Amino acid sequence: MMIRTVLIALTLMVGLAVPLKAQSQGPLRIEITEGVIEPLPFAIPAFEAENGAASDVARQLSALIAADLIGTGLFREIPASAFIAAPQRFDLPVQYADWKAINAQALITGSAALSGNSLTVKFRLYDVFSGAELGNGLQFKGTPEGWRRIGHKVADAVYARITGEGPYFDSRVVFVSETGPKDARSKRLAIMDYDGANVSFLTGGEDIVLAPRFSPAADRVLYTSYASGFPRIYMLDVGSNKRQVLDSQDGTMSFAPRFAPDGRTIVYSLARGGNTDIFTMDLQSGQSRRLTSSPSIETAPSFAPDGASIVFESDRSGSQQLYIMSASGGEARRISHGAGRYGTPVWSPRGDLVAFTKQNKGRFHIGVMRTDGSEERLLTASFLDEGPTWSPNGRVIMFHRETQGAAGRSALYSVDISGRNLRAVRTPEGGSDPSWSPVQN
Amino acid sequence: MPPRGVNPVHAGHYISGAGHLALIGWLLLGDVFSADPLPFDVTQAAMVSVQDYEALVQAARAPRPAPAPEQPEAPAATPVPEAPAPVQDAAAPQATPDAAPAPANETAPQVPEQALPPQAEAQDQIADLPTPDPIAEAADLAPQLSARPVPRAAERIAPEPVAPPPPEALPDPQRQDAITVDQSGERPQDPQDPQEATAPPEAASRIVTEADTPSGAPRQSLRPPLRPVAPSQAVARPAPASDPAPSDPVAQALAEALAAPAPAPGASGPPLSAAEKEGLRVAVSNCWNVGSLSSEALRTTVVVRVALDAEARPIASTITLASSDGGSQTAARQAFEAARRAIIRCGAKGFGLPSEKYSQWQDIEMTFNPERMRVK
């Protein structure tokens, strides 16, 4: 009896197992670990002009948006000559097959309407191969003079929607505009759009000015000036162009200032009696606080985006290296350990990386490393690369490069943090010490 | 016997010494090695000053009178390449050798007189030159045209009139019965006498190339035969109804279990080979562009499900994000969209999977892991 029962149970199990196995076959599973890295091809037909007055700006807008996207190195524009049929109306449905045929993976359509002193720009973004719109269409309004900012906003939206990165096209850069030979160079503070357009000068060329830094709201600029004969820190209001000196203790030199993320405190270096240390200053009260007290040179401080830590350079170990300490001072932790000298550290807006200048074997490099000093990567190499600044989204670094010789010229460059897409930034004169603003509102 | 007083042991020494002395004396006094001195020439050298040497060098470097160039004649009306007209400018630069400095009047060195090369005489005018034949000159300068190749007579491949078939070989007007498969297994008897071979139809009026004519070669290799049916499936066939009634409960349970619906033969089939899976993986990889992804999206692994149609093309509406790991929701969306673009783009013409294994690849779950692609 026992044997029979066991046999019945086994038989039932075998009978049930067959269909269960057939049902548990499941989908075919594959893993893909290798892909390609190439610019994403996109098409942007000329924006539709909803009225005759907007025809010029409509054409300029599409060109500006394309230039923004191409400038990232992540996108490739498909020329209009390859279009099979451009959409006649912004509101008409998209013929995806026409864009698939030319391998356009993204399609940007838009329209512009100019009425009096008001410019209205609409756009839509499509994922061609999915046959669907990416996000919702957006509309921007502004003045006709501000058409470039509107174009940058549209490009920002497209860039952020496709890549997932934060925007950065609608931002500005303050820098030192340089003219003349190296031994008699005139330096002026200048401000421009991120792509080099709309340059305006904040100071004349009478005094030597260095290292301008934007405030978090981009309404003020800190910089160092030799107007008094000694380096002093000044703060300039961008709107009114009024400036004030922040630290004027006799027998001291103050330089290398930066704003704290809250915009109410600055951190800077003060040299007194042959020793340089790092201080903070409350902008409202004017009270200073010493963060380091070492016989070595501590300078180039930069706040973390959360304001809790400061990265700076010091030669306390015998050579110039990078250190991180609390924003209130105290023990510092060395994070650079490679060969050569490290300087001008800048904390990424994302908080994960520190950009720096490295000098090794007679060459200068712009590099990045994690905040614990790991995963150091050098992005550039030249006779003199220096002064990195982060784009608002932490994806791009701008710096200045100086060529060799007495007639060497200083110019601004940008590079993706992957090390790709090194590009010169167009400026009317030579440029140095760039500082990138946050994205404008 | 040696003489007395001489040690017989040193007798040989004495004899040898006397012999050597005699030989040396003969060599010295006999004038054996005297010889007359060999004759040799003596050349007298003289000191030359620097100035004299320079004068000699200048004289040696003086240009020799160039052979008078031939003056080409002005081209006639013939069009071919124009020869440059001879320049008759009297002020044309002439190679005028610098006058060699006069040797200093130093007294000591007596420079032996040497025949100096003749001094080049500067000419004011170029000598009249014989006019070259313009045709000959043109023939030298102008590129020669190679003779145009004469086309070979091509064989005519147009249809030639075909000789008419022999009168006795005509197409059979009778209609042949359709061939049917005989199920009986018996070899049918030929219903009629064997037919004579008919003549081929006449040649067509156009050229039939190989491209128009199937070569008969297989266009694709044959798939390997299916695997033999697994024993479990072989026994899964229900027993015929004529089986004895299952009075035995074990046999009854077994019969019921085996009577459960087995998977249809077309639904399973042989599994995909490793090469077929690799081909699918490579096809999707080639279109998986991560260049425009954010840093965070490059740290996000997504699992995407997709259904394919019978021609191995992805059905866009079935592409869904099954799961993600390593990034935020936004990053997962970016990574999923890139994966979806890859699947649709490279699957637009089908992934080329074997149709007899459709059930194996009808539903696919792809894991896109960008770990190797991210920026370190």
Interface residues (C-beta under 8 A of the other chain):
Chain A: R4 L7 I8 T11 L12 V14 G15 L16 V18 P19 A22 Q25 G26 P27 L28 R29 I30 E31 I32 T33 E34 G35 V36 I37 E38 P39 L40 L74 F75 K100 Q105 D127 F129 S130 G131 L134 I162 T163 G164 E165 E375 R377 R395 I417 S418 G419
Chain B: S232 A236 P249 V250 A253 L254 E256 A257 L258 A260 P261 A262 P263 A267 S268 L272 K277 L280 R281 V284 S285 N286 C287 W288 N289 V290 G291 S292 L293 S294 S295 E296 A297 R305 A316 T330 A331 R333 Q334 E337 R340 R341 A342 I344 R345 A348 Q360 W361 Q362 D363 I364 E365 M366 T367 F368 N369 P370 E371 R372 M373 V375 K376
